[in-house]
């Protein structure tokens, strides 16, 4: 969730700059896109380790792991989030 206030001055809350908001949106977009990849990679590696332990002495190839999102994907997700939070409804 975006925190709309970062600084206080004499008890008054000051709004974040557009740069700070964009940075938060990029961080959130990255987290949204990367978390499922980490989870899937963890599951695949746990399954692979279990197979390795069950067939002792045999070589089992590593599973094909999902790749992480490209920077352009993170930027596109941040832009989508920005459109949502910028609605004037």
C-alpha positions as a Markdown table, in Angstrom:
| # | Residue | x | y | z |
|---|---|---|---|---|
| 1 | Unk | 0.0 | 0.0 | 0.0 |
| 2 | Unk | 1.3 | 3.4 | -0.9 |
| 3 | Unk | 2.1 | 5.7 | 2.0 |
| 4 | Unk | 1.2 | 9.2 | 0.9 |
| 5 | Unk | 3.2 | 11.0 | 3.6 |
| 6 | Unk | 6.9 | 10.8 | 4.3 |
| 7 | Unk | 7.9 | 14.0 | 6.0 |
| 8 | Unk | 6.5 | 16.1 | 8.8 |
| 9 | Unk | 7.2 | 19.8 | 9.3 |
| 10 | Unk | 5.9 | 21.3 | 12.6 |
| 11 | Unk | 3.3 | 18.5 | 13.0 |
| 12 | Unk | 2.0 | 18.9 | 9.4 |
| 13 | Unk | 2.3 | 16.0 | 7.0 |
| 14 | Unk | 4.0 | 16.7 | 3.7 |
| 15 | Unk | 3.1 | 14.9 | 0.5 |
| 16 | Unk | 5.6 | 12.7 | -1.3 |
| 17 | Unk | 7.2 | 14.0 | -4.5 |
| 18 | Unk | 6.3 | 12.5 | -7.8 |
| 19 | Unk | 9.7 | 10.8 | -7.9 |
| 20 | Unk | 9.0 | 9.2 | -4.5 |
| 21 | Unk | 5.6 | 8.0 | -5.7 |
| 22 | Unk | 7.0 | 6.6 | -8.9 |
| 23 | Unk | 9.7 | 4.8 | -7.0 |
| 24 | Unk | 7.1 | 3.2 | -4.7 |
| 25 | Unk | 5.1 | 2.2 | -7.7 |
| 26 | Unk | 8.1 | 0.5 | -9.2 |
| 27 | Unk | 8.9 | -1.3 | -6.0 |
| 28 | Unk | 5.3 | -2.5 | -5.7 |
| 29 | Unk | 5.2 | -3.6 | -9.3 |
| 30 | Unk | 8.5 | -5.5 | -8.9 |
| 31 | Unk | 7.2 | -7.3 | -5.8 |
| 32 | Unk | 3.9 | -8.2 | -7.6 |
| 33 | Unk | 5.7 | -9.7 | -10.5 |
| 34 | Unk | 8.7 | -11.3 | -8.7 |
| 35 | Unk | 6.9 | -13.0 | -5.8 |
| 36 | Unk | 5.1 | -15.7 | -7.9 |
| 37 | Unk | 8.4 | -16.4 | -9.7 |
| 38 | Unk | 10.2 | -17.0 | -6.4 |
| 39 | Unk | 7.4 | -19.2 | -5.1 |
| 40 | Unk | 7.3 | -21.3 | -8.3 |
| 41 | Unk | 11.1 | -21.6 | -8.3 |
| 42 | Unk | 11.1 | -22.7 | -4.7 |
| 43 | Unk | 8.5 | -25.4 | -5.4 |
| 44 | Unk | 10.4 | -26.7 | -8.4 |
| 45 | Unk | 13.6 | -26.9 | -6.5 |
| 46 | Unk | 12.0 | -28.7 | -3.5 |
| 47 | Unk | 10.5 | -31.2 | -5.9 |
| 48 | Unk | 13.9 | -31.7 | -7.6 |
| 49 | Unk | 15.6 | -32.2 | -4.2 |
| 50 | Unk | 12.9 | -34.8 | -3.2 |
| 51 | Unk | 13.5 | -36.7 | -6.5 |
| 52 | Unk | 17.3 | -36.6 | -6.0 |
| 53 | Unk | 16.9 | -38.1 | -2.5 |
| 54 | Unk | 14.6 | -40.8 | -3.7 |
| 55 | Unk | 16.8 | -42.0 | -6.6 |
| 56 | Unk | 20.1 | -42.0 | -4.9 |
| 57 | Unk | 23.1 | -42.4 | -7.2 |
| 58 | Unk | 21.2 | -41.3 | -10.4 |
| 59 | Unk | 21.6 | -37.9 | -12.0 |
| 60 | Unk | 18.5 | -35.9 | -12.4 |
| 61 | Unk | 18.5 | -32.8 | -14.5 |
| 62 | Unk | 17.6 | -29.5 | -12.9 |
| 63 | Unk | 14.1 | -28.4 | -13.8 |
| 64 | Unk | 13.6 | -25.5 | -16.1 |
| 65 | Unk | 13.1 | -22.5 | -13.8 |
| 66 | Unk | 10.8 | -19.6 | -14.7 |
| 67 | Unk | 12.6 | -16.4 | -15.5 |
| 68 | Unk | 12.3 | -13.2 | -13.7 |
| 69 | Unk | 10.4 | -10.3 | -15.3 |
| 70 | Unk | 12.2 | -7.9 | -17.5 |
| 71 | Unk | 12.6 | -4.3 | -16.5 |
| 72 | Unk | 10.0 | -3.4 | -19.2 |
| 73 | Unk | 7.5 | -5.7 | -17.6 |
| 74 | Unk | 8.0 | -4.0 | -14.2 |
| 75 | Unk | 7.7 | -0.6 | -15.7 |
| 76 | Unk | 4.5 | -1.6 | -17.5 |
| 77 | Unk | 3.0 | -3.0 | -14.3 |
| 78 | Unk | 4.0 | 0.3 | -12.5 |
| 79 | Unk | 2.2 | 2.3 | -15.2 |
| 80 | Unk | -0.9 | 0.1 | -14.8 |
| 81 | Unk | -0.8 | 0.7 | -11.0 |
| 82 | Unk | -0.4 | 4.4 | -11.6 |
| 83 | Unk | -3.4 | 4.5 | -13.8 |
| 84 | Unk | -5.4 | 2.8 | -11.1 |
| 85 | Unk | -4.3 | 5.1 | -8.3 |
| 86 | Unk | -4.7 | 8.2 | -10.5 |
| 87 | Unk | -8.4 | 7.7 | -11.2 |
| 88 | Unk | -10.5 | 10.7 | -10.3 |
| 89 | Unk | -13.5 | 8.6 | -9.3 |
